[in-house]
Amino acid sequence: MAELIVFGILSILLVIISWRTLFNIKSHGFYRFFSWECILWLAVNNYRYWFDNPFCIKQIFSWISLFYSLFLVIIGIKLMKRAEKTQKNRVDNALYRFEKTTELIETGIYKYVRHPLYGSLLFLTWGIYFKNTTPVLLMVSVISTIFLYLTARVEEKENITYFGEKYRDYMKRSKMFVPFLI
């Protein structure tokens, strides 16, 4: 019961954060919200298993995923913030301020991965899942993964609309989530 209350309260915060895109199915934020909800559900259900049996294979996979997730989000946001300081923001109320770059970021991790922040959420999803694997949480993790994929695809359409052929070329040179793989 406590998990449901915590999930409900934190879901309200996610709705507040996502209100600009929550009812726009054509926005990447719409799909991202549902992935965040899945990740929240995983976290609320697995928090008590965070340090159980720390050297079992599931925990090792979990910690590798979680640390890689943290790495991706830190360097991804750092590069976006740096670009934000040197470029004027574009007008798009559906985007967060740090997303409103007018030039493609193609350095650092962005040279290899188009969506390091969504990749971070993907690794976060599976890192939390491996803390306590159950069939229901496996389904939630798969659903989160699907929503992250949809988020990235919709954002790519938005980026093609904004950046044009330059973004299409960038897509050919980089992977969606994981360098050299996918």
ROMARVEX-942620 format. One line per 3 residues: number of its first residue (from 0); their letters; for each residue x, y, z of C-alpha. Coordinates in Angstrom, 2 decimals, padded with zeros to 5 digits, m for minus. Layout:
// ROMARVEX-942620
NUM	A	X/Y/Z ~ ...
// end
This chain:
// ROMARVEX-942620
0	MAE	000.00/000.00/000.00 ~ 002.83/002.39/000.83 ~ 004.31/001.80/m002.63
3	LIV	001.04/002.89/m004.26 ~ 000.92/006.09/m002.19 ~ 004.54/006.96/m003.00
6	FGI	003.95/006.13/m006.67 ~ 000.84/008.34/m006.73 ~ 002.57/011.31/m005.10
9	LSI	005.63/011.07/m007.34 ~ 003.39/010.60/m010.40 ~ 001.76/013.93/m009.61
12	LLV	005.22/015.51/m009.76 ~ 005.88/013.84/m013.12 ~ 002.58/015.20/m014.45
15	IIS	003.58/018.70/m013.30 ~ 006.97/018.36/m015.00 ~ 005.41/016.97/m018.20
18	WRT	002.26/019.09/m018.46 ~ 003.38/020.90/m021.65 ~ 003.57/017.70/m023.68
21	LFN	001.36/015.30/m021.80 ~ m001.64/015.69/m024.08 ~ 000.27/016.05/m027.35
24	IKS	000.72/012.58/m028.86 ~ 002.94/014.08/m031.59 ~ 005.50/015.28/m029.03
27	HGF	008.39/013.17/m027.78 ~ 007.52/014.32/m024.25 ~ 004.25/012.42/m024.41
30	YRF	006.05/009.08/m024.75 ~ 008.84/010.07/m022.37 ~ 006.27/010.65/m019.62
33	FSW	005.07/007.05/m019.80 ~ 008.62/005.75/m019.71 ~ 009.24/007.89/m016.61
36	ECI	006.12/006.37/m015.05 ~ 007.42/002.86/m015.74 ~ 010.81/003.74/m014.24
39	LWL	009.06/005.20/m011.20 ~ 007.02/002.01/m010.79 ~ 010.20/m000.08/m010.99
42	AVN	011.95/002.12/m008.42 ~ 009.03/002.09/m006.00 ~ 008.81/m001.69/m006.21
45	NYR	012.55/m002.42/m006.08 ~ 013.99/000.14/m003.66 ~ 014.12/m002.36/m000.79
48	YWF	016.27/m004.76/m002.86 ~ 018.88/m002.15/m003.73 ~ 021.69/m003.71/m001.67
51	DNP	020.47/m007.31/m001.28 ~ 023.04/m009.96/m002.16 ~ 025.49/m007.38/m003.57
54	FCI	027.76/m009.81/m005.44 ~ 025.18/m011.89/m007.26 ~ 025.18/m011.64/m011.05
57	KQI	021.88/m009.68/m011.14 ~ 023.28/m007.04/m008.79 ~ 026.48/m006.77/m010.82
60	FSW	024.47/m006.23/m014.04 ~ 022.30/m003.77/m012.15 ~ 025.19/m001.68/m010.89
63	ISL	026.94/m001.67/m014.27 ~ 023.70/m000.45/m015.88 ~ 023.10/002.18/m013.20
66	FYS	026.63/003.59/m013.36 ~ 026.54/003.69/m017.16 ~ 023.18/005.45/m016.91
69	LFL	024.69/008.05/m014.60 ~ 027.68/008.49/m016.93 ~ 025.42/009.06/m019.96
72	VII	023.18/011.60/m018.23 ~ 026.08/013.59/m016.80 ~ 028.03/013.92/m020.03
75	GIK	024.88/014.33/m022.16 ~ 023.53/017.20/m020.09 ~ 026.96/018.78/m019.75
78	LMK	027.32/018.95/m023.54 ~ 023.76/020.25/m023.97 ~ 024.35/022.93/m021.33
81	RAE	027.57/023.98/m023.04 ~ 025.75/024.26/m026.37 ~ 022.95/026.22/m024.69
84	KTQ	025.41/028.87/m023.49 ~ 026.87/029.45/m026.94 ~ 023.71/029.23/m029.04
87	KNR	020.51/031.18/m028.99 ~ 017.48/029.20/m027.95 ~ 014.90/028.14/m030.47
90	VDN	011.23/028.86/m029.95 ~ 009.42/025.65/m028.99 ~ 007.36/025.61/m025.82
93	ALY	007.29/021.80/m025.73 ~ 011.05/021.64/m025.17 ~ 012.87/022.18/m021.90
96	RFE	015.30/025.10/m022.00 ~ 018.41/022.94/m022.31 ~ 016.85/021.09/m025.29
99	KTT	016.41/024.25/m027.35 ~ 019.69/024.24/m029.22 ~ 019.85/025.68/m032.71
102	ELI	022.89/023.65/m033.80 ~ 023.38/019.91/m033.72 ~ 025.66/018.68/m030.98
105	ETG	028.00/016.21/m032.65 ~ 030.90/016.11/m030.21 ~ 031.64/013.96/m027.21
108	IYK	029.11/011.21/m026.65 ~ 026.83/012.80/m029.27 ~ 029.38/011.84/m031.92
111	YVR	028.43/008.21/m031.29 ~ 024.93/008.34/m029.77 ~ 022.01/010.54/m030.85
114	HPL	020.07/010.10/m027.60 ~ 022.42/009.66/m024.63 ~ 019.79/010.95/m022.20
117	YGS	017.24/008.39/m023.39 ~ 020.00/005.79/m023.39 ~ 020.57/006.79/m019.78
120	LLF	016.90/006.16/m019.02 ~ 017.10/002.83/m020.82 ~ 020.03/001.70/m018.67
123	LTW	018.31/003.11/m015.59 ~ 015.22/001.03/m016.39 ~ 017.15/m002.20/m016.67
126	GIY	019.47/m001.37/m013.78 ~ 016.50/m000.96/m011.47 ~ 014.81/m004.07/m012.91
129	FKN	017.83/m006.27/m012.14 ~ 017.59/m005.35/m008.45 ~ 014.61/m007.74/m008.16
132	TTP	013.52/m009.55/m011.28 ~ 009.87/m010.56/m011.47 ~ 007.64/m011.26/m014.49
135	VLL	005.53/m008.17/m013.81 ~ 008.56/m005.91/m013.51 ~ 010.01/m007.49/m016.65
138	MVS	006.86/m006.43/m018.47 ~ 007.12/m002.91/m017.03 ~ 010.78/m002.73/m018.15
141	VIS	009.89/m003.84/m021.67 ~ 007.09/m001.25/m021.80 ~ 009.49/001.44/m020.61
144	TIF	011.96/000.39/m023.31 ~ 009.23/000.60/m025.97 ~ 008.24/004.08/m024.79
147	LYL	011.88/005.21/m024.84 ~ 012.23/003.92/m028.39 ~ 009.05/005.77/m029.39
150	TAR	010.31/008.90/m027.63 ~ 013.54/008.80/m029.61 ~ 011.75/008.15/m032.92
153	VEE	009.33/011.06/m032.40 ~ 012.19/013.35/m031.36 ~ 014.08/012.33/m034.49
156	KEN	011.11/013.41/m036.59 ~ 011.09/016.73/m034.72 ~ 014.83/017.12/m035.31
159	ITY	014.51/016.32/m039.02 ~ 011.81/018.99/m039.24 ~ 014.06/021.52/m037.49
162	FGE	017.56/020.60/m038.76 ~ 016.64/018.96/m042.09 ~ 019.16/016.98/m044.10
165	KYR	021.94/017.72/m041.62 ~ 020.11/015.59/m039.04 ~ 019.49/012.77/m041.53
168	DYM	023.25/012.66/m042.21 ~ 023.92/012.65/m038.48 ~ 021.56/009.69/m038.07
171	KRS	023.66/007.71/m040.56 ~ 026.85/008.39/m038.58 ~ 025.56/007.66/m035.08
174	KMF	023.64/005.02/m033.16 ~ 020.38/005.64/m031.34 ~ 021.26/004.61/m027.76
177	VPF	024.47/002.58/m027.42 ~ 027.75/003.47/m029.18 ~ 028.63/001.06/m032.01
180	LI	025.57/m001.17/m031.30 ~ 022.05/000.28/m031.47
// end
